[in-house]
Amino acid sequence: MDFGYEKDSKERLPFEHYLKVYQDLKPEEISQRTGIPYDSETSTFRLRLMGVTYKITHPDYVVTHTDGEKIGWFPLEQKTNARILVLRFLTSGTAAPSFGKFLTYREIPWGEVYFKQFHGRCILRLAYGFGNRTEQFEAIMDKIGGEKLDIGDASYEFEFLNELRLRMILWAGDDEFPPSAQILFSDNFPVAFNQGEDMAVVGDVSIDMLKELQKAL
């Protein structure tokens, strides 16, 4: 199973489908269901993604950031997988409070079925991208407003999307063992995104952003 949205039909067709669903929904219903604020005077939603606030128009889905210049990378404007993911949340997601628990990918619905793909696509990519670059990882997390944790060799908790939080944990490699990593999801994720594929894309979008910010260090 391919968790990404590749170029041409694999990106274009899902985007067009969810855009049509989004356009057919009443924005007030979207706001009530998701908890995303909607301004009827400007026809815009206001949404946070990894330290940046965006305005999203309805029904045409024009996305612009309103802050985050110190971050300098805006996946919701630049990455199709992020744009589709947020469309899926706006069209079918539901807001729910977190009870403070964090889940592994295996613990989410369908996570056990797709864990092998998630492990290769996200866990290993995070481990080998930052396991031996923990200072870069910490600098990036500080930039996006992450909260430092006392787990592993480097770990942070941060808000991925409004009230939906991730924890990323790194263990540095050495001469005997390769670096390793873990990604944990706040317990309200399975309500907001009811498919394991969506949370694999959450990991993908997050690591894409970390890698882009790494280039600027």
C-alpha positions as a Markdown table, in Angstrom:
| # | Residue | x | y | z |
|---|---|---|---|---|
| 1 | Met | 0.0 | 0.0 | 0.0 |
| 2 | Asp | 1.4 | 3.4 | -0.9 |
| 3 | Phe | 0.9 | 6.0 | 1.9 |
| 4 | Gly | 2.1 | 8.9 | -0.3 |
| 5 | Tyr | 0.2 | 10.9 | -2.9 |
| 6 | Glu | 2.5 | 10.7 | -5.9 |
| 7 | Lys | 2.4 | 13.0 | -8.8 |
| 8 | Asp | -0.2 | 13.1 | -11.5 |
| 9 | Ser | -3.3 | 10.9 | -10.8 |
| 10 | Lys | -2.1 | 9.6 | -7.4 |
| 11 | Glu | -2.1 | 13.1 | -6.1 |
| 12 | Arg | -4.4 | 14.9 | -8.5 |
| 13 | Leu | -7.4 | 12.6 | -8.3 |
| 14 | Pro | -7.6 | 12.4 | -4.5 |
| 15 | Phe | -7.1 | 16.1 | -4.2 |
| 16 | Glu | -9.9 | 16.8 | -6.7 |
| 17 | His | -12.2 | 14.3 | -5.0 |
| 18 | Tyr | -11.8 | 15.8 | -1.5 |
| 19 | Leu | -11.9 | 19.3 | -2.8 |
| 20 | Lys | -15.3 | 18.6 | -4.3 |
| 21 | Val | -16.5 | 17.2 | -1.0 |
| 22 | Tyr | -15.2 | 20.2 | 0.8 |
| 23 | Gln | -16.9 | 22.6 | -1.5 |
| 24 | Asp | -20.2 | 20.9 | -1.1 |
| 25 | Leu | -20.1 | 21.1 | 2.7 |
| 26 | Lys | -21.4 | 24.1 | 4.7 |
| 27 | Pro | -18.5 | 25.8 | 6.5 |
| 28 | Glu | -20.5 | 26.1 | 9.7 |
| 29 | Glu | -20.9 | 22.3 | 9.8 |
| 30 | Ile | -17.2 | 21.8 | 9.2 |
| 31 | Ser | -16.3 | 24.2 | 12.0 |
| 32 | Gln | -18.8 | 22.7 | 14.5 |
| 33 | Arg | -17.5 | 19.1 | 13.8 |
| 34 | Thr | -13.8 | 19.9 | 13.7 |
| 35 | Gly | -13.5 | 22.7 | 16.2 |
| 36 | Ile | -11.7 | 24.8 | 13.5 |
| 37 | Pro | -12.7 | 28.5 | 13.8 |
| 38 | Tyr | -14.5 | 29.9 | 10.8 |
| 39 | Asp | -14.9 | 33.6 | 10.0 |
| 40 | Ser | -18.1 | 34.1 | 7.9 |
| 41 | Glu | -17.1 | 37.7 | 7.0 |
| 42 | Thr | -13.9 | 36.6 | 5.3 |
| 43 | Ser | -15.1 | 33.0 | 4.4 |
| 44 | Thr | -11.9 | 31.6 | 6.0 |
| 45 | Phe | -11.0 | 28.9 | 8.5 |
| 46 | Arg | -8.1 | 29.5 | 10.8 |
| 47 | Leu | -5.9 | 26.4 | 11.4 |
| 48 | Arg | -2.5 | 25.6 | 13.0 |
| 49 | Leu | 0.0 | 23.2 | 11.5 |
| 50 | Met | 3.4 | 22.6 | 13.0 |
| 51 | Gly | 3.9 | 26.0 | 14.5 |
| 52 | Val | 2.3 | 28.0 | 11.6 |
| 53 | Thr | -1.2 | 29.5 | 11.5 |
| 54 | Tyr | -3.0 | 29.4 | 8.1 |
| 55 | Lys | -6.1 | 30.9 | 6.7 |
| 56 | Ile | -8.1 | 28.6 | 4.4 |
| 57 | Thr | -10.8 | 29.9 | 2.3 |
| 58 | His | -14.1 | 28.2 | 1.6 |
| 59 | Pro | -15.2 | 27.0 | -0.9 |
| 60 | Asp | -12.1 | 27.5 | -3.1 |
| 61 | Tyr | -9.5 | 26.2 | -0.6 |
| 62 | Val | -6.9 | 29.0 | -1.0 |
| 63 | Val | -4.3 | 28.6 | 1.7 |
| 64 | Thr | -2.1 | 31.4 | 3.1 |
| 65 | His | 0.1 | 31.5 | 6.2 |
| 66 | Thr | -0.5 | 34.4 | 8.7 |
| 67 | Asp | 2.7 | 33.9 | 10.7 |
| 68 | Gly | 5.6 | 31.6 | 10.9 |
| 69 | Glu | 8.1 | 33.7 | 9.0 |
| 70 | Lys | 10.8 | 32.6 | 11.5 |
| 71 | Ile | 10.0 | 29.0 | 10.4 |
| 72 | Gly | 10.1 | 29.7 | 6.7 |
| 73 | Trp | 8.6 | 26.4 | 5.4 |
| 74 | Phe | 4.8 | 26.1 | 4.8 |
| 75 | Pro | 3.8 | 22.6 | 3.8 |
| 76 | Leu | 0.1 | 23.4 | 3.6 |
| 77 | Glu | 1.0 | 25.8 | 0.8 |
| 78 | Gln | 3.7 | 23.7 | -0.8 |
| 79 | Lys | 3.0 | 20.0 | -0.4 |
| 80 | Thr | 0.1 | 18.2 | -2.0 |
| 81 | Asn | 0.1 | 15.4 | 0.6 |
| 82 | Ala | -0.3 | 18.0 | 3.4 |
| 83 | Arg | -3.1 | 19.7 | 1.5 |
| 84 | Ile | -5.0 | 16.5 | 0.9 |
| 85 | Leu | -4.5 | 15.4 | 4.6 |
| 86 | Val | -6.1 | 18.7 | 5.8 |
| 87 | Leu | -8.9 | 18.4 | 3.3 |
| 88 | Arg | -9.6 | 14.9 | 4.7 |
| 89 | Phe | -9.7 | 16.3 | 8.2 |
| 90 | Leu | -12.0 | 19.2 | 7.2 |
| 91 | Thr | -14.4 | 16.9 | 5.3 |
| 92 | Ser | -14.6 | 13.9 | 7.6 |
| 93 | Gly | -12.6 | 14.6 | 10.8 |
| 94 | Thr | -14.1 | 15.2 | 14.2 |
| 95 | Ala | -12.6 | 17.1 | 17.1 |
| 96 | Ala | -12.1 | 15.3 | 20.4 |
| 97 | Pro | -10.3 | 16.0 | 23.6 |
| 98 | Ser | -7.1 | 14.2 | 24.5 |
| 99 | Phe | -6.9 | 12.4 | 27.9 |
| 100 | Gly | -3.2 | 12.8 | 27.9 |
| 101 | Lys | -2.3 | 9.3 | 26.6 |
| 102 | Phe | -0.1 | 8.7 | 23.6 |
| 103 | Leu | -0.4 | 5.8 | 21.2 |
| 104 | Thr | 2.1 | 3.9 | 19.1 |
| 105 | Tyr | 1.1 | 3.4 | 15.5 |
| 106 | Arg | 0.4 | -0.3 | 16.3 |
| 107 | Glu | -2.3 | 0.8 | 18.8 |
| 108 | Ile | -4.4 | 2.9 | 16.3 |
| 109 | Pro | -7.1 | 1.3 | 14.2 |
| 110 | Trp | -5.5 | -0.6 | 11.3 |
| 111 | Gly | -2.1 | 0.2 | 12.6 |
| 112 | Glu | -1.0 | -3.4 | 13.1 |
| 113 | Val | -1.9 | -4.1 | 9.5 |
| 114 | Tyr | 0.1 | -1.3 | 8.0 |
| 115 | Phe | 2.9 | -1.1 | 10.6 |
| 116 | Lys | 5.6 | -2.4 | 8.2 |
| 117 | Gln | 4.9 | 0.3 | 5.7 |
| 118 | Phe | 4.8 | 3.0 | 8.5 |
| 119 | His | 8.0 | 1.7 | 10.0 |
| 120 | Gly | 9.9 | 2.0 | 6.8 |
| 121 | Arg | 8.3 | 5.3 | 5.6 |
| 122 | Cys | 8.4 | 7.2 | 8.9 |
| 123 | Ile | 10.2 | 5.5 | 11.8 |
| 124 | Leu | 13.4 | 4.6 | 9.9 |
| 125 | Arg | 13.4 | 7.9 | 8.0 |
| 126 | Leu | 13.3 | 9.8 | 11.3 |
| 127 | Ala | 15.9 | 7.6 | 12.9 |
| 128 | Tyr | 18.4 | 7.7 | 10.0 |
| 129 | Gly | 17.7 | 11.4 | 9.3 |
| 130 | Phe | 18.2 | 12.7 | 12.8 |
| 131 | Gly | 19.4 | 9.9 | 15.1 |
| 132 | Asn | 23.0 | 11.0 | 14.8 |
| 133 | Arg | 22.0 | 14.7 | 14.4 |
| 134 | Thr | 20.2 | 15.3 | 17.6 |
| 135 | Glu | 21.5 | 18.9 | 17.9 |
| 136 | Gln | 19.8 | 19.7 | 14.5 |
| 137 | Phe | 16.7 | 17.9 | 15.6 |
| 138 | Glu | 16.5 | 19.9 | 18.8 |
| 139 | Ala | 17.1 | 23.2 | 17.0 |
| 140 | Ile | 14.2 | 22.4 | 14.5 |
| 141 | Met | 11.9 | 21.4 | 17.3 |
| 142 | Asp | 12.6 | 24.6 | 19.2 |
| 143 | Lys | 11.8 | 26.6 | 16.1 |
| 144 | Ile | 8.3 | 25.0 | 15.7 |
| 145 | Gly | 7.5 | 25.3 | 19.3 |
| 146 | Gly | 8.1 | 21.8 | 20.5 |
| 147 | Glu | 8.3 | 20.9 | 24.2 |
| 148 | Lys | 11.5 | 19.0 | 25.2 |
| 149 | Leu | 10.9 | 15.6 | 26.9 |
| 150 | Asp | 13.2 | 13.5 | 29.0 |
| 151 | Ile | 13.0 | 10.3 | 26.9 |
| 152 | Gly | 15.8 | 8.7 | 24.9 |
| 153 | Asp | 18.7 | 10.8 | 23.6 |
| 154 | Ala | 16.4 | 13.5 | 22.2 |
| 155 | Ser | 12.7 | 13.8 | 22.3 |
| 156 | Tyr | 10.0 | 16.4 | 21.9 |
| 157 | Glu | 6.2 | 16.8 | 21.9 |
| 158 | Phe | 4.6 | 19.3 | 19.5 |
| 159 | Glu | 1.3 | 20.2 | 18.1 |
| 160 | Phe | 0.8 | 18.8 | 14.6 |
| 161 | Leu | -2.7 | 20.1 | 13.9 |
| 162 | Asn | -5.1 | 22.0 | 16.2 |
| 163 | Glu | -5.1 | 20.0 | 19.5 |
| 164 | Leu | -3.5 | 16.9 | 17.8 |
| 165 | Arg | -0.1 | 16.3 | 19.2 |
| 166 | Leu | 2.9 | 14.1 | 18.3 |
| 167 | Arg | 5.9 | 12.9 | 20.2 |
| 168 | Met | 9.1 | 12.1 | 18.4 |
| 169 | Ile | 11.8 | 10.2 | 20.3 |
| 170 | Leu | 15.4 | 9.5 | 19.1 |
| 171 | Trp | 18.1 | 7.1 | 20.3 |
| 172 | Ala | 21.5 | 7.9 | 18.8 |
| 173 | Gly | 23.4 | 5.1 | 17.1 |
| 174 | Asp | 26.9 | 3.9 | 17.9 |
| 175 | Asp | 29.5 | 1.5 | 16.6 |
| 176 | Glu | 27.3 | -1.5 | 17.5 |
| 177 | Phe | 23.7 | -0.3 | 17.1 |
| 178 | Pro | 22.0 | 1.8 | 14.4 |
| 179 | Pro | 20.0 | 4.9 | 15.5 |
| 180 | Ser | 16.3 | 4.2 | 16.3 |
| 181 | Ala | 13.2 | 6.3 | 16.7 |
| 182 | Gln | 9.6 | 6.3 | 17.8 |
| 183 | Ile | 6.6 | 8.4 | 16.9 |
| 184 | Leu | 3.6 | 8.6 | 19.3 |
| 185 | Phe | 0.2 | 10.0 | 18.6 |
| 186 | Ser | -2.1 | 11.8 | 21.1 |
| 187 | Asp | -5.1 | 9.7 | 21.9 |
| 188 | Asn | -7.5 | 12.0 | 20.0 |
| 189 | Phe | -5.9 | 11.2 | 16.7 |
| 190 | Pro | -8.0 | 8.1 | 15.9 |
| 191 | Val | -11.1 | 10.3 | 16.2 |
| 192 | Ala | -9.8 | 13.1 | 14.0 |
| 193 | Phe | -8.4 | 10.7 | 11.4 |
| 194 | Asn | -10.1 | 7.3 | 11.3 |
| 195 | Gln | -7.7 | 5.5 | 8.9 |
| 196 | Gly | -4.2 | 4.2 | 9.6 |
| 197 | Glu | -3.2 | 5.7 | 6.2 |
| 198 | Asp | -4.0 | 9.2 | 7.4 |
| 199 | Met | -1.7 | 8.9 | 10.4 |
| 200 | Ala | 1.1 | 7.5 | 8.1 |
| 201 | Val | 0.7 | 10.7 | 6.1 |
| 202 | Val | 0.8 | 12.7 | 9.3 |
| 203 | Gly | 4.3 | 11.1 | 10.0 |
| 204 | Asp | 5.3 | 11.8 | 6.4 |
| 205 | Val | 4.3 | 15.4 | 6.4 |
| 206 | Ser | 6.0 | 16.0 | 9.8 |
| 207 | Ile | 9.3 | 14.5 | 8.7 |
| 208 | Asp | 9.1 | 16.3 | 5.3 |
| 209 | Met | 9.0 | 19.5 | 7.2 |
| 210 | Leu | 11.8 | 18.6 | 9.5 |
| 211 | Lys | 14.0 | 17.7 | 6.5 |
| 212 | Glu | 13.2 | 21.0 | 4.8 |
| 213 | Leu | 14.1 | 22.9 | 8.0 |
| 214 | Gln | 17.2 | 20.9 | 8.3 |
| 215 | Lys | 18.5 | 22.3 | 5.0 |
| 216 | Ala | 18.4 | 25.8 | 6.5 |
| 217 | Leu | 20.7 | 24.9 | 9.5 |
